[in-house]
């Protein structure tokens, strides 16, 4: 098989850059779960606004249907409940 003139060492900066991009910019579904778990949003509309502001256009529509959206809603509700039940922090 003839060589095409590209060595793997020539591609390593490309793969490194791609890896860095993936680490810094997760997919919309992964990011949606990260944001939902963070407690920064309390509804799908807030989640959509948050993701859109981060550059994930059409975010809620691209989440893959009701199953994922239902899981995200339950996570947001659990975070909201947990924050309501946690004792107030004491300032120092």
C-alpha positions as CSV (number, residue, x, y, z in Angstrom):
1,X,0.0,0.0,0.0
2,X,1.6,3.3,-1.0
3,X,2.1,6.0,1.6
4,X,0.0,9.1,1.2
5,X,2.6,11.4,2.5
6,X,1.1,12.1,6.0
7,X,2.8,10.9,9.1
8,X,0.9,10.5,12.4
9,X,3.4,12.9,14.0
10,X,2.1,15.5,11.5
11,X,-1.4,15.0,12.8
12,X,-0.7,15.2,16.5
13,X,-1.2,19.0,16.8
14,X,-4.5,18.6,15.1
15,X,-5.7,15.8,17.4
16,X,-4.4,17.8,20.4
17,X,-6.4,20.9,19.3
18,X,-9.5,18.8,18.8
19,X,-9.1,17.2,22.2
20,X,-8.8,20.6,23.8
21,X,-11.9,21.8,22.0
22,X,-13.9,18.8,23.2
23,X,-12.7,19.3,26.8
24,X,-13.6,23.0,26.8
25,X,-16.8,22.6,24.8
26,X,-18.8,19.6,25.8
27,X,-21.8,18.5,23.6
28,X,-25.1,20.2,24.3
29,X,-26.6,17.2,26.1
30,X,-23.6,16.9,28.4
31,X,-23.5,20.6,29.1
32,X,-27.3,20.6,29.8
33,X,-26.8,18.0,32.5
34,X,-23.8,19.9,34.0
35,X,-25.9,23.1,34.2
36,X,-29.0,21.3,35.5
37,X,-26.9,19.7,38.3
38,X,-25.3,23.0,39.2
39,X,-28.6,24.5,40.4
40,X,-28.1,27.6,38.3
41,X,-31.4,27.0,36.4
42,X,-34.8,25.9,37.6
43,X,-36.7,25.2,34.4
44,X,-36.3,24.1,30.8
45,X,-36.8,27.6,29.6
46,X,-34.0,28.9,31.9
47,X,-31.8,26.0,30.8
48,X,-32.4,26.9,27.1
49,X,-31.6,30.6,27.8
50,X,-28.5,29.6,29.6
51,X,-27.2,27.3,26.9
52,X,-28.1,29.7,24.2
53,X,-26.1,32.4,25.9
54,X,-23.1,30.0,25.9
55,X,-23.5,29.5,22.2
56,X,-25.5,26.3,22.0
57,X,-28.1,27.4,19.4
58,X,-31.4,25.6,19.5
59,X,-30.4,23.9,22.7
60,X,-33.6,22.4,24.1
61,X,-34.7,21.2,20.6
62,X,-31.4,19.3,20.2
63,X,-31.6,17.5,23.5
64,X,-33.1,14.3,22.0
65,X,-36.7,14.3,23.1
66,X,-38.9,14.0,26.1
67,X,-36.8,11.4,27.9
68,X,-33.8,13.6,28.3
69,X,-35.8,16.7,29.0
70,X,-37.7,14.8,31.7
71,X,-34.5,13.7,33.3
72,X,-33.2,17.3,33.2
73,X,-36.4,18.6,34.8
74,X,-36.2,16.0,37.6
75,X,-32.6,17.0,38.2
76,X,-33.4,20.7,38.4
77,X,-36.4,20.0,40.7
78,X,-34.2,17.9,43.0
79,X,-31.6,20.7,43.1
80,X,-34.3,23.3,43.9
81,X,-35.7,21.1,46.6
82,X,-32.2,20.4,48.1
83,X,-31.4,24.1,48.2
84,X,-34.8,24.9,49.9
85,X,-34.1,22.2,52.5
86,X,-30.5,23.2,53.2
87,X,-29.9,25.3,56.3
88,X,-29.0,28.9,55.7
89,X,-25.3,29.5,55.8
90,X,-23.9,31.5,58.6
91,X,-21.8,34.5,57.6
92,X,-18.5,34.9,59.3
